[in-house]
């Protein structure tokens, strides 16, 4: 292999090694970020579940009130 070809090949290897390192570091960064986000996602899930339960309870109460109001009205005569 000529010196120029060897130099080019060495450059390619350096670029490949640099890319491997950058990918490894990016993976570590992504893992760190995920570990920070995960507890917040769990809190959000609990909050959404709680809100859904409250909303469901409020709707049930409104239907019960509406039903009671409708039953308390005299029937319409045809």
C-alpha positions, 0 to 999 in steps of 0.5 A: 500500500502506498504511503498516501493510501495508508494515510487515507486509511489511517484517517478513515480509521480515526474517523470511525473511532471518533464516531464510535466514541461519540455514539457511546457518549451519546448513548450515555447521555441519553441514558442519563436523561432518561433516568431523570425523566422517568420519575417525572413520567411516573408522577404525570401518570399518577396525576392523569389517573387521579384527574380521570378518576375525579372527572369520572366521579364528577360526571357520575354525580352530574348524571345522578343529579340530572336523573333525580331532577328528571324523576322529580318532574311531573310527566308531560301530558300528551 
